[in-house]
Amino acid sequence: MKLGWDLRRGLNRRLTSWRNWDDPSSGNLVLEVTLGSNPEIVTWKGGVEYFRTGPYNGLQFSGVYGPRNNPLYDYVFVNNQDEVYFQYILRNSSVVSLIVMNQTLSLRQRLTWIPETKTWTVYQSLPRDSCDVYNVCGPNGNCLIAGSPICECLEGFGPKSAQQWNAMDWRQGCVRSGEWRCGVKDKDGFRRIGSMKLPNTTFSWVNESMTLEECRVKCLKNCSCTAYSNLDTRGRGSGCSIWVGDLIDLRVVESGQDLYVRIATSDTDGKHGNQKKVVVVAVAIVASLVSLMLLAFCIYMTRKRYKGKTRTRMLTEQKDQGGQEDLELPFFDLATIVNATNNFSIDNKLGEGGFGPVYKGILVDGQEIAIKRLSRSSGQGLKEFRNEVTLCAKLQHRNLAKVIGYCIEGEEKMLLYEYMLNKSLDLIIFDSIQRKFLDWPMRLNILNAIARGLLYLHQDSILRIIHRDLKASNILLDNNMNPKISDFGLARMCGSDQVEGSTSIIVGTHGYMAPEYAIDGLFSIKSDVFSFGVLLLEIVSGKKNRVFTYQDHDHNLIDQAWKLWKNGTPEKLIDVCLENSCNIFEVVRCIQISLLCLQHHPNDRPNMTSVVVMLTSENVLPDPKEPGFLIRRVSNEGEQSSNRQISSINEVTVAERICLFPVHSVLILSHI
């Protein structure tokens, strides 16, 4: 199948969605190749540009994720005087694959048929995330999906409206901080930005024969030129693309290419200082330092010998005191972690919560990791840390975060996790923009996976584990949006026959703790079930359960869900983002399951085995009883406060299936 233009006949081959399932007339979602100096594939929504691939660079489109080579298909892009088209070529003729313009989800999807299960599976969806949405950060704004916030101005630019930018309204974008000195020698320069989806090519100029250096000179001589890049990235690169005016629809993407953005020399000076002065000062300093190097080297070697002996003794004492022989995970020394995180650079910081900051790191073998660094004020001592290390070493499940090692050195206690590209669930489900891309099938898949992970902890692992801190920020998401339960610092191991325990020190996160645990310190597998019920409500509604109190129950999500259930209108709780992607009866069933998990008395709550069955079947469900924290509890408040210490832990911020409704779209066989 060819997608694009036959210029000889004026024929435009494009894909258009149906208006709805019953009406095959044209919908508002269109996929086509746009003509211009550097053609792109664009998705239009209601006549407005919604997503674009970026220009073709000889290998692939600059804004599309992943390598060109994949096991399913290859493709060609032809751009000459007769035709401009894009064509998929399936590698295996026995594979059945479709291109879907999904009107319901506003996605262009590639589906493949799985004969064994007789189902379609999603191979690719575009747009993939918030940064893929056209011009989300405004003119001259760059989108980084891992950033917080996701938008930033290019170097040499500042927000056009600081007030709107700080309110996360990025539509006005960014403007230049300094004036260009066009035509004045050495007054303008360029900053290279790597891994970029190239800007909209509407206002661009191309030349196939120029080198990159010739392209730079050409741009520098044109006072309207704002950026340039190679046209073709094969080999050492060739050709020239030049942009004039604002740079529209920028983002960082793994498969992107280098973009050279014009900046005033004053911007460079402001950031990097006067390089000539630096050189002069550096020469003087080096001359002075040479005379001290031998002395410094001798002092260093002496201290290194002493430090090595002290460190060896300190680690030996910690191993003996903490039972290191039981810790089955690999040990990493502090120097390795410091090197991996660039000395805990702020640029590598993923987030911070009650237990301390989390950093991204890269080991010497190139493996990406997330490092949980416990702060001294976290309240988690060596015993709790060893508990988490021990649990993580023994637990193996696809829906549990994989821990690859740990570090105990001096005051430092750190855990090394596999790095999760999409960070944690709370950053998506509670974000007004991000959660729009989390449709109901994806949310249901996340719920089912979390339930299976919790069932493994409660029943199927070699140990019976009570997590005690299940919440949205402790659910990590990999690059395929598969959830992983993390953070076992508060978890408790129980015997195979033990289902509950008690503690005088109550730790956890307000809003997720079961009433019997928050008030009396009694925890059990049913405490985790309660937390799962809260999490289920949050995923369905896109709203966060507020911090509860013992007197006022009028302003939390549980209270709202119960009132709507009693009034017979639970569908009012459903996230408005799910209106076009969910089966109402299925979502209402999930709300009922959550209320069963949230019942006040632990004995009334189902176990996770029952929850998994409820989520994956259509069996009749019992009516839920009143949730916890809605029943007024009469107790001796003074006695409780003298016997129980309640500690609230802040949340740590680290970090497909086909919709059950019929897809409103045009399906095109792509191995023609």
C-alpha positions in Angstrom: 0.0 0.0 0.0 1.3 3.5 -1.0 0.5 6.4 1.2 1.1 9.8 -0.5 1.0 11.6 -3.9 1.0 10.6 -7.5 2.0 14.1 -8.9 1.4 13.1 -12.5 -2.3 12.5 -11.8 -2.7 14.8 -8.9 -3.8 11.8 -6.8 -3.5 12.0 -3.0 -3.7 8.6 -1.3 -4.5 9.1 2.4 -6.3 7.3 5.2 -9.5 8.8 6.9 -11.3 7.4 9.9 -15.1 6.7 9.9 -17.3 9.2 11.6 -18.4 6.5 14.0 -19.0 2.7 14.1 -22.3 3.0 12.3 -21.4 5.8 9.9 -18.6 5.1 7.3 -18.6 8.7 6.1 -15.3 10.6 6.7 -14.4 11.3 10.3 -12.1 14.0 11.6 -8.9 11.9 11.7 -6.8 12.0 8.5 -3.3 10.6 7.8 -1.5 11.9 4.7 1.9 12.9 3.3 2.3 16.7 3.2 4.1 18.3 0.2 6.8 20.9 0.6 10.5 21.3 0.5 10.9 18.4 2.9 7.7 16.2 3.1 6.5 14.6 6.3 3.6 12.3 7.3 1.0 14.2 9.3 -2.1 13.2 11.2 -4.8 15.9 11.1 -7.6 16.0 13.7 -10.6 18.2 12.8 -8.5 20.0 10.2 -5.8 20.9 12.7 -2.3 19.3 12.7 -2.3 16.7 15.5 0.9 14.7 15.0 3.7 14.6 12.5 6.6 12.2 12.0 9.3 14.8 11.3 11.2 14.8 8.0 12.7 11.6 6.5 16.5 11.6 6.9 17.5 8.7 4.6 17.1 6.1 7.4 13.8 6.9 9.1 11.6 9.8 10.2 13.3 11.9 12.8 10.4 12.0 15.2 9.4 8.4 15.3 10.6 6.1 18.0 12.7 3.0 17.6 15.2 1.7 15.0 14.3 1.3 11.4 14.9 -2.4 11.5 12.2 -4.4 13.2 11.0 -8.0 12.9 7.6 -7.0 11.4 8.1 -4.7 8.4 10.5 -2.6 6.4 9.5 0.6 4.6 10.5 3.0 1.8 10.0 6.7 1.3 10.1 8.0 -2.3 10.4 11.7 -3.1 10.9 12.7 -6.7 9.3 14.8 -9.4 6.6 12.1 -10.2 5.7 10.7 -6.7 6.0 11.4 -3.0 4.9 8.4 -1.1 5.6 6.1 1.9 5.1 2.4 1.7 5.3 -0.5 4.3 6.7 -3.8 3.2 6.0 -6.8 5.5 9.0 -9.0 6.0 6.9 -12.2 6.3 4.0 -12.6 3.8 2.1 -14.9 6.3 1.7 -12.0 8.7 -1.6 -10.1 8.6 -1.2 -6.5 9.7 -3.5 -3.4 9.6 -3.1 0.3 9.7 -5.9 1.7 11.8 -7.2 5.3 12.1 -8.8 5.0 15.5 -11.4 7.8 15.7 -12.3 6.8 19.3 -8.8 7.1 20.7 -7.4 9.7 18.2 -4.6 7.3 17.4 -2.9 5.9 14.3 -2.4 2.2 15.2 -0.7 -0.8 13.6 -2.4 -4.0 14.5 -1.2 -7.6 13.9 -3.2 -10.7 14.0 -2.3 -13.4 16.5 -3.6 -16.8 15.1 -3.1 -18.7 18.4 -5.4 -16.4 20.4 -7.4 -15.2 17.4 -7.0 -11.6 18.5 -5.5 -8.4 17.2 -2.7 -6.9 19.1 -1.4 -3.3 19.0 2.2 -3.2 17.6 2.5 0.6 17.4 0.4 3.6 18.4 1.0 7.2 17.4 1.1 9.7 19.0 2.9 7.7 21.7 2.9 10.3 24.5 2.2 13.9 25.4 5.4 15.1 23.6 4.2 13.6 20.4 1.1 15.9 20.3 1.8 18.7 17.8 3.5 21.8 19.2 2.7 21.0 22.8 5.4 23.3 24.1 4.8 26.2 21.7 7.2 27.9 19.4 10.9 27.4 20.3 9.9 25.1 23.2 11.4 21.7 23.6 9.5 18.7 25.0 11.3 16.1 27.2 8.9 13.4 28.3 11.1 12.6 31.3 11.3 16.2 32.4 9.2 17.8 35.1 7.6 19.8 33.7 7.9 18.3 30.3 8.5 21.6 28.4 11.6 23.8 28.5 12.8 26.7 26.3 15.7 26.2 24.0 19.0 27.7 25.1 19.0 31.4 24.3 15.2 31.6 24.6 12.9 32.4 27.5 9.1 32.0 28.1 7.0 34.6 26.1 4.7 34.7 29.1 6.4 33.7 32.4 3.0 33.6 34.2 1.4 31.2 31.7 4.6 29.1 31.5 4.7 28.7 35.2 1.1 27.7 35.1 2.1 24.9 32.6 0.3 26.6 29.8 3.0 26.5 27.2 1.0 27.4 24.1 2.7 30.8 23.7 6.1 29.2 23.7 9.4 31.0 23.9 11.1 34.0 22.5 14.8 35.0 22.1 16.5 36.3 25.2 19.1 38.3 23.2 19.2 40.1 19.9 21.1 38.7 16.9 24.0 40.7 15.5 23.4 39.5 11.9 26.3 40.4 9.6 28.7 41.3 12.4 31.6 38.9 12.6 31.7 36.4 15.5 28.5 37.9 17.1 26.2 34.9 16.3 26.8 31.2 16.7 25.1 27.9 16.9 24.3 25.4 19.7 24.1 21.7 18.8 21.1 19.9 20.3 21.2 16.1 19.9 18.4 13.5 19.6 15.9 16.0 18.3 12.7 15.6 16.3 13.4 18.2 13.6 11.0 21.2 13.5 8.0 21.6 11.2 9.3 21.8 7.7 6.7 24.2 6.3 9.1 27.1 6.6 12.3 25.3 5.6 14.7 25.3 2.7 16.7 22.3 1.5 19.7 21.5 -0.7 20.8 17.9 -1.3 24.4 18.6 -2.3 25.7 21.0 0.4 27.9 19.8 3.3 27.1 20.5 6.9 29.7 23.3 7.1 28.4 24.9 3.9 24.9 24.7 5.5 26.2 26.5 8.6 27.7 29.3 6.5 24.5 29.6 4.5 22.4 29.9 7.6 24.8 32.4 9.2 24.5 34.7 6.1 20.7 34.6 6.2 19.5 36.9 8.9 16.2 35.0 9.0 17.7 31.6 9.5 17.1 30.2 13.0 18.5 26.6 12.7 20.0 24.1 10.3 20.7 20.3 10.1 21.8 17.6 7.8 19.2 16.5 5.2 20.4 12.9 5.1 22.1 11.3 8.1 23.5 8.2 6.3 27.2 7.8 6.5 28.8 11.1 7.6 25.7 13.0 6.7 24.9 15.1 3.6 22.6 17.8 2.4 21.3 20.9 4.1 18.0 21.8 5.8 17.5 25.4 6.9 14.7 26.8 9.0 13.5 30.4 9.1 11.2 31.9 11.8 10.1 30.1 14.9 11.0 26.4 15.4 7.7 24.5 15.8 7.0 21.1 17.4 10.3 20.2 18.9 10.9 17.2 21.2 13.7 14.9 22.3 13.5 11.4 20.9 15.9 8.5 20.9 16.1 8.2 17.2 16.3 11.9 16.6 19.2 13.8 15.0 21.4 16.9 15.6 19.8 20.3 15.2 22.0 23.4 15.2 20.1 26.4 16.7 21.3 29.9 16.2 22.1 31.9 19.3 23.6 35.3 20.0 27.2 35.2 21.2 26.0 37.1 24.3 24.0 34.0 25.3 27.0 31.8 25.0 29.1 34.3 27.0 26.4 34.5 29.7 26.4 30.8 30.2 30.0 29.9 29.6 31.9 33.1 30.5 34.6 34.7 28.5 36.6 31.8 27.1 39.7 33.9 26.3 39.9 35.1 29.9 39.5 31.5 31.1 42.4 30.4 29.0 44.7 33.1 30.3 43.8 32.4 33.9 44.1 28.6 33.3 47.7 29.0 32.1 48.7 30.9 35.2 47.0 28.4 37.5 48.6 25.4 35.8 52.1 27.0 36.2 51.4 27.3 39.9 49.9 23.9 40.3 52.8 22.0 38.7 55.0 22.8 41.7 52.4 21.4 44.1 51.5 18.2 42.2 54.3 16.0 43.6 53.4 17.1 47.2 49.7 16.6 46.5 50.4 13.1 45.0 52.3 12.0 48.1 49.6 13.2 50.4 46.9 11.5 48.3 48.7 8.2 48.3 49.1 8.3 52.0 45.5 9.1 52.6 44.3 6.5 50.1 46.2 3.8 52.0 44.6 4.9 55.3 41.2 5.3 53.8 41.3 1.9 52.1 42.1 0.2 55.4 39.4 2.2 57.2 36.8 1.5 54.5 37.6 -2.2 54.5 37.2 -2.3 58.3 34.0 -0.3 58.2 32.4 -2.5 55.5 33.5 -5.6 57.4 31.8 -4.3 60.5 28.6 -3.5 58.6 28.5 -6.9 57.1 29.0 -8.6 60.4 26.5 -6.4 62.2 23.9 -6.5 59.5 24.1 -10.1 58.4 25.6 -9.4 55.0 25.8 -13.1 54.3 22.0 -13.1 53.9 21.9 -10.4 51.4 21.9 -12.2 48.1 22.0 -9.1 45.7 25.2 -7.9 44.1 27.0 -5.2 46.2 28.1 -2.0 44.4 30.7 0.3 46.0 30.0 4.0 46.4 32.6 5.0 43.8 30.7 3.1 41.1 27.4 4.8 41.9 29.0 8.2 42.1 30.5 7.7 38.6 27.1 6.3 37.3 25.2 9.4 38.5 27.9 12.0 37.6 28.3 12.6 41.4 24.6 12.7 42.0 24.1 15.5 39.5 20.9 17.4 39.7 20.4 16.7 36.0 20.1 13.0 36.8 17.6 13.4 39.6 14.3 11.7 38.9 12.4 12.8 42.0 12.4 12.9 45.8 10.1 11.7 48.5 9.9 10.7 52.1 12.8 8.2 51.9 15.1 10.5 49.9 16.0 11.3 46.3 16.0 8.9 43.3 18.6 9.3 40.6 19.1 8.0 37.1 22.5 6.4 36.5 24.4 4.6 33.7 26.8 1.8 34.6 30.1 1.3 32.8 28.5 -1.4 30.6 25.8 1.0 29.5 23.0 -0.3 31.6 20.5 2.3 32.8 19.6 2.2 36.5 17.5 4.1 39.0 19.2 4.6 42.4 17.1 5.1 45.5 19.3 7.0 47.9 18.0 6.9 51.5 18.3 10.3 53.3 19.5 10.4 56.9 16.1 11.9 57.9 14.1 9.1 56.2 13.6 7.1 59.4 14.7 3.9 57.6 17.6 2.4 59.5 19.9 -0.4 58.7 17.3 -3.0 59.8 14.6 -1.6 57.5 17.1 -1.3 54.6 18.3 -4.9 55.1 14.7 -6.0 55.1 14.1 -4.4 51.7 17.3 -5.8 50.2 16.4 -9.3 51.5 12.9 -9.2 50.2 14.0 -7.9 46.8 16.5 -10.6 46.4 14.0 -13.4 47.1 11.0 -12.0 45.1 10.8 -12.6 41.3 7.7 -11.6 39.4 7.1 -9.8 36.1 5.0 -7.2 38.0 7.5 -6.5 40.7 10.3 -3.9 40.2 13.6 -5.7 39.6 16.4 -4.7 42.0 19.9 -5.3 40.6 22.0 -4.4 43.6 22.6 -2.3 46.7 25.2 -0.2 48.5 26.0 0.2 52.2 29.0 2.4 52.8 29.4 4.8 55.7 26.2 6.8 56.1 25.1 5.8 52.6 22.4 3.2 52.0 21.2 2.8 48.4 19.2 0.4 46.2 19.8 0.0 42.5 16.6 -0.7 40.4 16.2 -1.3 36.7 15.4 2.0 35.1 11.8 2.6 34.1 11.3 4.9 31.1 7.8 6.0 32.1 8.7 6.6 35.7 5.8 6.1 38.2 2.0 5.8 37.7 1.2 9.0 39.7 3.1 11.2 37.3 0.7 10.1 34.5 -2.6 9.3 36.1 -2.8 12.6 38.1 -1.5 14.8 35.2 -4.2 16.5 33.2 -2.3 16.1 29.9 -0.5 12.8 30.4 -3.5 10.8 31.5 -5.3 11.5 28.2 -3.0 8.9 26.6 -3.9 6.3 29.2 -7.1 4.9 27.8 -9.3 2.4 29.5 -7.7 -0.8 28.0 -4.3 0.4 29.2 -5.7 1.3 32.7 -7.4 -2.1 33.0 -4.2 -3.8 32.0 -2.3 -1.9 34.7 -5.0 -2.9 37.3 -4.8 -6.5 36.4 -1.1 -6.6 36.5 -0.9 -4.9 39.9 -3.5 -7.3 41.2 -1.4 -10.3 40.0 1.8 -8.8 41.5 0.0 -8.4 44.9 -1.4 -11.9 44.7 2.1 -13.2 44.2 3.3 -11.3 47.3 0.3 -12.6 49.4 0.1 -16.2 48.2 2.4 -17.4 45.5 5.9 -16.4 46.6 8.1 -18.4 48.9 7.4 -15.8 51.5 4.1 -14.2 52.5 4.7 -10.5 52.0 2.5 -7.6 53.2 3.6 -4.5 51.3 2.0 -1.9 53.7 2.7 1.0 51.3 0.9 0.3 48.0 0.2 3.6 46.2 0.4 5.2 42.8 3.9 6.5 43.2 5.2 3.0 44.1 3.9 1.6 40.8 6.6 2.0 38.1 5.9 1.8 34.4 8.3 0.3 31.8 8.5 1.4 28.2 5.5 -0.7 27.3 3.4 0.7 30.2 3.7 -2.5 32.1 3.4 -1.8 35.9 6.0 -3.0 38.5 5.3 -2.8 42.2 8.3 -1.2 44.0 9.5 0.1 47.4 9.5 -2.8 49.9 11.1 -0.7 52.7 7.9 -1.0 54.9 7.0 -4.6 53.8 6.7 -7.3 56.4 7.4 -11.0 56.0 5.0 -13.5 57.5 5.0 -17.2 58.0 3.0 -19.3 55.5 0.1 -19.6 58.0 0.4 -16.0 59.3 -2.0 -13.5 57.7 -1.8 -10.5 60.1 0.5 -8.7 62.5 0.7 -5.6 64.6 3.1 -2.7 65.2 3.4 0.2 67.6 5.0 2.4 65.0 2.6 3.1 62.1 4.2 4.2 58.9 2.7 4.5 55.5 0.9 7.1 53.3 -2.2 8.8 54.5 -5.1 8.1 52.1 -3.9 4.6 51.4 -3.7 3.1 54.9 -6.5 0.8 56.0 -8.4 2.0 59.1 -7.4 -0.9 61.4 -3.8 -0.2 60.5 -3.9 3.6 60.8 -5.7 3.6 64.1 -4.7 0.3 65.9 -1.5 -0.7 64.1 -3.0 -4.0 62.9 -1.9 -5.0 59.4 -2.7 -8.0 57.2 -3.0 -9.0 53.6 -6.4 -7.2 53.9 -4.6 -4.0 54.6 -3.0 -4.3 51.2 -6.4 -5.1 49.7 -7.7 -1.8 51.1 -4.7 0.1 49.5 -5.4 -1.6 46.2 -9.1 -0.4 46.4 -7.9 3.2 46.8 -5.5 2.8 43.9 -8.3 1.3 41.8 -10.5 4.3 42.4 -7.7 6.7 41.5 -7.0 4.9 38.2 -10.7 4.9 37.3 -11.3 8.5 38.2 -7.9 10.1 37.5 -8.2 11.8 40.9 -6.1 11.5 44.0 -7.5 10.4 47.3 -7.1 13.2 49.7 -5.4 12.9 53.0 -8.0 11.7 55.4 -8.8 12.8 58.9 -10.8 11.0 61.6 -13.4 13.7 61.9 -14.1 15.1 58.4 -14.8 12.6 55.7 -16.5 14.9 53.2 -13.6 15.6 50.9 -11.9 12.4 49.9 -12.3 10.1 46.9 -13.6 7.2 49.0 -16.4 9.3 50.4 -17.3 10.6 46.9 -17.4 7.0 45.4 -19.6 5.7 48.2 -22.1 8.6 47.9 -22.3 8.1 44.1 -22.7 4.3 44.6 -25.6 4.8 47.1 -27.2 7.3 44.7 -27.0 4.8 41.8 -24.8 7.0 39.8 -21.2 5.5 40.1 -20.5 6.4 36.4 -20.1 10.0 37.5 -16.8 9.0 39.1 -15.3 7.9 35.7 -12.5 10.1 34.3 -13.8 12.3 31.5 -10.7 11.2 29.5 -12.3 7.7 29.3 -15.6 8.7 27.7 -14.7 7.5 24.3 -12.5 4.5 25.2 -14.3 2.5 27.9 -17.1 0.1 28.4 -19.3 1.8 31.1 -20.4 -1.5 32.6 -16.9 -2.7 32.8 -15.7 0.5 34.6 -18.7 0.5 37.0 -17.8 -3.1 37.8 -14.3 -2.0 38.7 -15.7 0.7 41.0 -17.8 -1.9 42.7 -14.7 -4.1 43.1 -12.9 -1.1 44.7 -15.7 -0.6 47.2 -15.5 -4.2 48.1 -11.8 -3.8 48.8 -12.5 -0.6 50.8 -15.0 -2.2 53.3 -14.4 -1.1 56.9 -14.0 -4.6 58.4 -11.0 -6.6 57.1 -13.0 -9.8 57.1 -15.5 -8.3 54.7 -12.8 -7.5 52.1 -12.0 -10.1 49.4 -8.5 -11.5 49.2 -6.4 -10.9 46.1 -7.2 -14.3 44.7 -10.9 -13.2 44.6 -10.0 -9.7 43.3 -8.1 -11.2 40.3 -11.1 -13.4 39.5 -13.5 -10.4 39.8 -11.4 -8.3 37.5 -11.1 -11.0 34.8 -14.6 -12.5 34.9 -18.3 -11.4 34.7 -19.4 -13.2 37.8 -22.1 -11.5 39.9 -20.5 -9.3 42.6 -21.9 -8.9 46.1 -23.1 -5.4 47.3 -20.3 -3.6 49.1 -20.7 -2.5 52.7 -19.7 1.0 54.0 -16.0 1.8 53.4 -13.5 2.4 56.1 -13.1 5.9 57.5 -16.8 6.6 57.0 -17.8 4.7 60.2 -17.4 6.9 63.3 -15.1 5.1 65.7 -15.6 5.6 69.5 -12.3 5.1 71.3 -10.1 6.4 74.0 -8.1 8.9 72.0 -5.7 9.6 74.8 -5.0 5.9 75.2 -4.3 5.5 71.5 -1.9 8.4 71.4 0.0 7.0 74.2 0.4 3.5 72.7 0.7 4.3 69.0 3.0 6.5 67.0 1.6 7.5 63.7 4.0 8.5 61.0 3.0 9.7 57.5 5.4 9.0 54.8 5.4 11.4 51.8 5.0 9.9 48.4 8.2 9.2 46.5 8.1 10.5 43.0 10.8 8.5 40.9 9.7 7.9 37.8 -1.7 -2.8 25.1 -4.6 -4.2 24.5 -7.4 -3.4 22.1 -10.4 -1.4 23.4 -13.4 -3.4 24.2 -15.5 -1.1 22.1 -15.4 -1.6 18.3 -12.8 0.7 16.7 -14.2 3.5 14.6 -11.7 3.5 11.8 -10.7 2.5 8.4 -8.6 -0.7 8.3 -6.1 -1.0 5.5 -4.1 -4.2 4.7 -0.5 -3.1 4.6 1.2 -6.1 2.9 -0.2 -5.2 -0.5 
